[in-house]
């Protein structure tokens, strides 16, 4: 696993953790983010190449009521 893959996995896990902590389903998050229902599932499944982009992270922070920084590690991975 390369450095990009580590950071992508970290971000995906942080978003998923925040989503589940707030009791938001994948389908509900997809609706709020204005993406297809399968998109969130594909992102959270390591067998698919889909990843969040910066716009997604900004919108996710609004939806999940946090800062985009909350999805990133304090130090490089």
C-alpha positions in Angstrom: 0.0 0.0 0.0 1.5 3.3 -1.1 1.4 6.6 0.8 -1.6 7.9 -1.2 -3.5 4.7 -0.4 -2.8 5.2 3.4 -4.1 8.8 3.4 -7.1 7.9 1.4 -8.0 5.0 3.7 -7.5 7.2 6.7 -9.9 9.9 5.3 -12.5 7.3 4.3 -12.4 5.7 7.8 -12.7 9.1 9.5 -15.7 10.1 7.4 -17.3 6.6 8.0 -16.7 6.9 11.8 -18.3 10.4 11.9 -21.2 9.2 9.8 -21.9 6.2 12.0 -21.4 8.1 15.2 -24.2 10.5 14.0 -26.4 7.5 13.0 -26.5 8.5 9.3 -26.9 5.6 6.8 -24.9 5.4 3.6 -28.1 6.1 1.6 -28.9 9.1 3.7 -25.4 10.5 3.4 -25.5 9.9 -0.4 -28.8 11.9 -0.6 -27.4 14.8 1.4 -24.1 14.8 -0.6 -26.1 14.6 -3.9 -24.4 11.5 -5.1 -25.8 8.0 -6.0 -26.6 5.7 -3.2 -23.9 3.2 -4.3 -21.2 5.9 -4.3 -20.8 5.9 -0.5 -20.8 2.1 -0.4 -18.2 2.0 -3.1 -16.0 4.5 -1.3 -16.3 2.6 2.0 -15.4 -0.7 0.3 -11.7 -1.1 -0.3 -12.3 -3.2 -3.4 -13.5 -0.2 -5.3 -11.4 2.7 -6.6 -13.8 5.6 -5.7 -12.4 8.2 -3.3 -13.6 11.5 -1.8 -12.3 14.6 -3.5 -11.7 18.0 -1.8 -15.2 19.2 -2.7 -16.7 16.1 -1.1 -14.7 16.7 2.1 -15.9 20.3 2.3 -19.5 19.3 1.8 -19.2 16.3 4.1 -17.9 18.7 6.9 -21.0 20.8 6.4 -23.3 17.8 6.5 -21.5 16.1 9.4 -21.1 19.4 11.3 -17.4 19.4 11.7 -14.3 20.8 10.0 -12.7 19.3 6.9 -9.5 19.1 9.0 -11.3 16.5 11.2 -10.9 14.0 8.3 -7.2 14.4 8.1 -4.3 13.2 10.3 -2.3 15.6 12.4 0.9 14.4 10.8 1.7 12.9 7.3 1.3 9.2 7.0 
